[in-house]
Amino acid sequence: MELVKPGLGLIFWMTITFSIVLYILSKFAWKPILKSLREREDSINNALNAADEARKQMDELKANNEKLLNEARKERDMMLKEAAELKDSIISQAKKTADDEARKMIVNANDAIEKAKVAAMNQLKTEVAELSVTMAEKILRKKMEDRSQQEAFVNENLKTITLN
């Protein structure tokens, strides 16, 4: 049983050796170990803080991107609306111009038709008058072979004709 129960001297020397080892470790090893653990903890905390900051910045950038995207969509919609209005305006202006031109062409065509009609009527009147004069001349020559009858007829007609 001596092996199970250590002696008093052994316990004494083990306590002194353990105290010396404990002192040496506390003096030289624990401070650097604790210092490195604190540094590691600080670097981990800094990394976590940096990650949080980066996440916040990413959220801000995302919000700004959404805002810019929405503004771009609104501007695109506005531009499309303006383009549609401009297109409608140009089309209506072109229709109006075409209608005006068509009316002018119709008026000009009607005027030309009227002028042609008047010219044709005048020509027809002239031809009818010439034909009438020729026919009357032939009839009168046949009826008035005598010169005195012709002079009396001309004088009578001259009195009834009014000059414009």
C-alpha positions in Angstrom: 0.0 0.0 0.0 2.8 2.2 0.1 2.4 2.8 -3.6 -1.1 4.0 -3.2 -0.2 6.4 -0.3 2.6 8.8 -1.2 5.0 10.0 1.3 5.0 13.4 2.9 8.4 14.4 1.3 7.1 13.5 -2.1 4.0 15.7 -1.6 6.2 18.5 -0.3 8.6 18.4 -3.3 5.7 18.0 -5.8 4.0 21.1 -4.3 7.2 23.1 -4.5 7.9 21.9 -8.1 4.3 22.6 -9.1 4.5 26.1 -7.5 7.7 26.8 -9.4 6.2 25.6 -12.7 3.1 27.5 -12.0 5.1 30.7 -11.3 7.2 30.3 -14.4 4.1 29.6 -16.6 2.3 32.6 -15.1 5.3 34.8 -15.6 6.3 33.8 -19.1 3.7 31.7 -20.8 0.2 32.8 -19.6 0.7 36.5 -20.3 1.6 35.9 -24.0 -1.0 33.2 -24.3 -3.7 35.4 -22.8 -2.4 38.4 -24.8 -2.6 36.4 -28.0 -6.1 35.1 -27.0 -7.2 38.7 -26.4 -5.7 39.8 -29.7 -7.5 37.0 -31.5 -10.8 37.9 -29.7 -10.3 41.5 -30.7 -9.5 40.6 -34.3 -12.6 38.3 -34.4 -14.7 41.2 -32.9 -13.2 43.6 -35.5 -14.0 41.2 -38.3 -17.5 40.8 -37.0 -17.9 44.5 -36.8 -16.5 45.0 -40.3 -18.9 42.3 -41.6 -21.8 44.1 -39.9 -20.7 47.4 -41.4 -20.3 45.8 -44.8 -23.7 44.2 -44.5 -25.2 47.7 -43.6 -23.4 49.2 -46.6 -24.6 46.5 -48.8 -28.2 47.1 -47.6 -27.8 50.8 -48.2 -26.4 50.1 -51.7 -29.2 47.7 -52.4 -31.7 50.4 -51.3 -30.0 53.0 -53.4 -30.0 50.6 -56.4 -33.7 49.9 -55.9 -34.3 53.7 -55.7 -32.3 54.4 -58.8 -34.0 51.5 -60.6 -37.4 52.8 -59.7 -36.4 56.3 -60.8 -35.1 54.9 -64.1 -38.3 53.0 -64.6 -40.4 56.1 -63.9 -38.2 58.1 -66.3 -38.5 55.4 -68.9 -42.2 55.3 -68.5 -42.4 59.1 -68.8 -40.2 59.1 -71.9 -42.4 56.4 -73.4 -45.5 58.4 -72.6 -44.0 61.6 -74.1 -42.9 59.6 -77.2 -46.5 58.2 -77.5 -47.9 61.7 -77.1 -45.4 63.1 -79.7 -46.3 60.3 -82.1 -50.0 61.0 -81.6 -49.4 64.7 -82.1 -47.4 64.1 -85.3 -50.0 61.7 -86.6 -52.8 64.1 -85.9 -50.8 67.0 -87.4 -50.1 64.9 -90.5 -53.8 63.9 -90.8 -54.8 67.5 -90.4 -52.3 68.6 -93.0 -53.4 65.8 -95.3 -57.1 66.8 -94.8 -56.2 70.5 -95.5 -54.3 69.5 -98.6 -57.2 67.2 -99.7 -59.7 70.1 -99.2 -57.4 72.5 -101.1 -57.1 69.9 -103.9 -60.9 69.4 -104.0 -61.5 73.2 -104.0 -58.9 73.6 -106.8 -60.4 70.7 -108.7 -63.9 72.2 -108.3 -62.6 75.6 -109.4 -60.9 74.0 -112.4 -64.0 72.1 -113.2 -66.1 75.2 -112.9 -63.6 77.2 -115.1 -63.6 74.3 -117.6 -67.4 74.3 -117.5 -67.6 78.1 -118.0 -65.1 77.9 -120.8 -67.0 75.0 -122.4 -70.3 76.9 -122.0 -68.7 80.0 -123.5 -67.2 78.0 -126.3 -70.6 76.3 -126.8 -72.4 79.7 -126.8 -69.8 81.0 -129.2 -70.3 78.0 -131.5 -74.1 78.2 -131.2 -74.0 81.9 -131.8 -71.8 81.4 -134.9 -74.0 78.6 -136.1 -77.1 80.7 -135.4 -75.6 83.7 -137.2 -74.6 81.4 -140.1 -78.1 79.9 -140.2 -79.8 83.3 -139.8 -77.6 84.7 -142.5 -78.6 81.9 -144.9 -82.2 82.3 -144.0 -82.1 86.0 -144.3 -80.3 85.9 -147.6 -82.9 83.7 -148.9 -85.8 85.8 -147.6 -84.2 89.2 -148.2 -82.7 89.1 -151.5 -83.5 92.7 -151.9 -81.0 95.2 -150.4 -83.6 97.6 -149.0 -85.2 94.7 -147.0 -81.8 93.9 -145.5 -81.1 97.5 -144.4 -84.4 97.8 -142.8 -83.9 94.6 -140.9 -80.4 95.6 -139.6 -81.6 99.0 -138.5 -84.5 97.4 -136.6 -82.3 95.0 -134.8 -79.7 97.6 -134.0 -82.3 99.6 -132.1 -83.2 96.6 -129.9 -79.6 95.5 -129.1 -78.1 97.1 -126.0 -74.3 97.3 -125.7 -72.7 96.2 -122.4 
